[in-house]
Amino acid sequence: MIEMQNLSFGYSGGEPLLADMSLTVQPGSFHFLTGPSGSGKTTFLRLCYADLLPSSGRMMAFGRDVTELSRDGIAALRRKVGVVHQDPQFLDHLPVADNIALPQIVAGQPVNTDLISDLLDWVQLRQHGAAFPPSLSGGERQRAALARAVIMTPDLVIADEPTGNLDWDMSMRLLDLLIEFNQEGKAVLFATHDLNLIRAAKQHIQARVLRIANKRLQLAGADL
């Protein structure tokens, strides 16, 4: 699915931000990504969905070398990957249901209202489908973002500190949804600084824990 071999990344003329990284993300796997602020977690995740391209090394996604993809090829790749950010952005003048449908609209597909209804049920937001994003709480916004991320039935969801602004109960609700998604055979790559959340998750799923330190990717160890 995703395979990195000795991958490095740095902006032109600057020192590498990430160096000599190797990782394979298999279908159905669950990975947590940890590391201090500024260590490069977001940069790493952006490489995984070709929002950034490596400076050196090899990056394969769904059997294709990302450096050889055309613009259409990158767009096709991104339809296989759903992304949830710490501070998800919505079009505030559109109802929540329409925001969830945006990936279908951008891809030129007909809006599947039955699927949107099912997703609203899944993230427990059916009563908010006609509401506008500014009226949602932080936890509701993240669940709406997750619904939007999976509407194209991706093979991988990348979550970049999605619980960073949430309390424990809301964090667990979002984590439970991602575990459900993973148990359907989909892969999850979840960046977080919350080790207690990782410990809670590992009571229910087999998850590999990765850590970025000193520009490199490491196994975090079993002590988590």
MOSUL-V18450 format. One record per residue. N is the residue number from 0. RES is the residue in one letter. D_CENTER is the distance of its C-alpha to the mean C-alpha in Angstrom with 1 decimal. Layout:
# MOSUL-V18450
n->N res->RES d_center->D_CENTER
n->N res->RES d_center->D_CENTER
This chain:
# MOSUL-V18450
n->0 res->M d_center->14.3
n->1 res->I d_center->13.1
n->2 res->E d_center->16.1
n->3 res->M d_center->16.9
n->4 res->Q d_center->20.6
n->5 res->N d_center->22.1
n->6 res->L d_center->19.6
n->7 res->S d_center->20.4
n->8 res->F d_center->19.4
n->9 res->G d_center->21.6
n->10 res->Y d_center->22.7
n->11 res->S d_center->26.0
n->12 res->G d_center->28.9
n->13 res->G d_center->27.0
n->14 res->E d_center->26.4
n->15 res->P d_center->23.3
n->16 res->L d_center->20.3
n->17 res->L d_center->19.0
n->18 res->A d_center->21.5
n->19 res->D d_center->22.2
n->20 res->M d_center->18.8
n->21 res->S d_center->18.7
n->22 res->L d_center->16.1
n->23 res->T d_center->15.7
n->24 res->V d_center->12.8
n->25 res->Q d_center->14.8
n->26 res->P d_center->14.3
n->27 res->G d_center->14.1
n->28 res->S d_center->13.1
n->29 res->F d_center->11.2
n->30 res->H d_center->10.7
n->31 res->F d_center->10.7
n->32 res->L d_center->10.9
n->33 res->T d_center->13.8
n->34 res->G d_center->16.2
n->35 res->P d_center->18.3
n->36 res->S d_center->17.6
n->37 res->G d_center->18.1
n->38 res->S d_center->17.5
n->39 res->G d_center->15.0
n->40 res->K d_center->11.6
n->41 res->T d_center->10.1
n->42 res->T d_center->12.4
n->43 res->F d_center->11.3
n->44 res->L d_center->7.6
n->45 res->R d_center->9.4
n->46 res->L d_center->11.7
n->47 res->C d_center->9.4
n->48 res->Y d_center->9.1
n->49 res->A d_center->12.6
n->50 res->D d_center->12.5
n->51 res->L d_center->14.7
n->52 res->L d_center->17.1
n->53 res->P d_center->18.6
n->54 res->S d_center->22.1
n->55 res->S d_center->23.3
n->56 res->G d_center->22.5
n->57 res->R d_center->20.9
n->58 res->M d_center->17.4
n->59 res->M d_center->17.2
n->60 res->A d_center->14.6
n->61 res->F d_center->15.9
n->62 res->G d_center->19.4
n->63 res->R d_center->19.6
n->64 res->D d_center->20.1
n->65 res->V d_center->17.8
n->66 res->T d_center->20.7
n->67 res->E d_center->22.9
n->68 res->L d_center->20.8
n->69 res->S d_center->22.4
n->70 res->R d_center->20.8
n->71 res->D d_center->20.9
n->72 res->G d_center->19.4
n->73 res->I d_center->16.3
n->74 res->A d_center->16.0
n->75 res->A d_center->16.3
n->76 res->L d_center->13.6
n->77 res->R d_center->11.1
n->78 res->R d_center->12.4
n->79 res->K d_center->11.2
n->80 res->V d_center->7.5
n->81 res->G d_center->5.8
n->82 res->V d_center->3.8
n->83 res->V d_center->4.9
n->84 res->H d_center->7.1
n->85 res->Q d_center->9.9
n->86 res->D d_center->12.4
n->87 res->P d_center->11.4
n->88 res->Q d_center->14.2
n->89 res->F d_center->16.4
n->90 res->L d_center->19.7
n->91 res->D d_center->22.0
n->92 res->H d_center->24.8
n->93 res->L d_center->23.2
n->94 res->P d_center->22.9
n->95 res->V d_center->19.7
n->96 res->A d_center->20.2
n->97 res->D d_center->20.7
n->98 res->N d_center->17.5
n->99 res->I d_center->15.6
n->100 res->A d_center->17.7
n->101 res->L d_center->17.0
n->102 res->P d_center->14.8
n->103 res->Q d_center->17.9
n->104 res->I d_center->20.3
n->105 res->V d_center->18.8
n->106 res->A d_center->18.9
n->107 res->G d_center->22.5
n->108 res->Q d_center->22.2
n->109 res->P d_center->24.2
n->110 res->V d_center->22.6
n->111 res->N d_center->22.4
n->112 res->T d_center->23.7
n->113 res->D d_center->23.9
n->114 res->L d_center->20.3
n->115 res->I d_center->19.5
n->116 res->S d_center->22.0
n->117 res->D d_center->20.6
n->118 res->L d_center->17.0
n->119 res->L d_center->18.8
n->120 res->D d_center->20.7
n->121 res->W d_center->17.7
n->122 res->V d_center->16.1
n->123 res->Q d_center->19.8
n->124 res->L d_center->20.1
n->125 res->R d_center->22.8
n->126 res->Q d_center->25.3
n->127 res->H d_center->23.1
n->128 res->G d_center->22.5
n->129 res->A d_center->25.4
n->130 res->A d_center->24.6
n->131 res->F d_center->23.4
n->132 res->P d_center->20.2
n->133 res->P d_center->22.5
n->134 res->S d_center->23.9
n->135 res->L d_center->20.8
n->136 res->S d_center->20.3
n->137 res->G d_center->17.3
n->138 res->G d_center->16.2
n->139 res->E d_center->17.0
n->140 res->R d_center->15.0
n->141 res->Q d_center->11.7
n->142 res->R d_center->12.7
n->143 res->A d_center->13.7
n->144 res->A d_center->10.3
n->145 res->L d_center->8.9
n->146 res->A d_center->12.0
n->147 res->R d_center->11.5
n->148 res->A d_center->8.1
n->149 res->V d_center->10.0
n->150 res->I d_center->13.4
n->151 res->M d_center->13.5
n->152 res->T d_center->13.2
n->153 res->P d_center->10.5
n->154 res->D d_center->10.9
n->155 res->L d_center->7.4
n->156 res->V d_center->4.2
n->157 res->I d_center->1.4
n->158 res->A d_center->3.0
n->159 res->D d_center->5.7
n->160 res->E d_center->8.9
n->161 res->P d_center->8.5
n->162 res->T d_center->11.9
n->163 res->G d_center->13.6
n->164 res->N d_center->16.0
n->165 res->L d_center->16.6
n->166 res->D d_center->19.5
n->167 res->W d_center->19.5
n->168 res->D d_center->20.2
n->169 res->M d_center->17.4
n->170 res->S d_center->14.9
n->171 res->M d_center->16.3
n->172 res->R d_center->16.1
n->173 res->L d_center->12.4
n->174 res->L d_center->12.1
n->175 res->D d_center->14.7
n->176 res->L d_center->12.8
n->177 res->L d_center->9.9
n->178 res->I d_center->12.9
n->179 res->E d_center->14.6
n->180 res->F d_center->12.0
n->181 res->N d_center->12.1
n->182 res->Q d_center->15.9
n->183 res->E d_center->16.2
n->184 res->G d_center->15.5
n->185 res->K d_center->11.8
n->186 res->A d_center->9.7
n->187 res->V d_center->6.9
n->188 res->L d_center->5.9
n->189 res->F d_center->6.3
n->190 res->A d_center->8.1
n->191 res->T d_center->11.2
n->192 res->H d_center->14.9
n->193 res->D d_center->16.1
n->194 res->L d_center->17.9
n->195 res->N d_center->19.4
n->196 res->L d_center->16.2
n->197 res->I d_center->15.7
n->198 res->R d_center->19.3
n->199 res->A d_center->19.0
n->200 res->A d_center->16.3
n->201 res->K d_center->18.4
n->202 res->Q d_center->21.2
n->203 res->H d_center->19.6
n->204 res->I d_center->17.5
n->205 res->Q d_center->17.9
n->206 res->A d_center->15.2
n->207 res->R d_center->15.5
n->208 res->V d_center->15.2
n->209 res->L d_center->14.9
n->210 res->R d_center->16.3
n->211 res->I d_center->16.7
n->212 res->A d_center->20.4
n->213 res->N d_center->22.9
n->214 res->K d_center->20.6
n->215 res->R d_center->20.0
n->216 res->L d_center->17.7
n->217 res->Q d_center->19.4
n->218 res->L d_center->19.4
n->219 res->A d_center->19.6
n->220 res->G d_center->22.3
n->221 res->A d_center->23.4
n->222 res->D d_center->24.6
n->223 res->L d_center->21.5
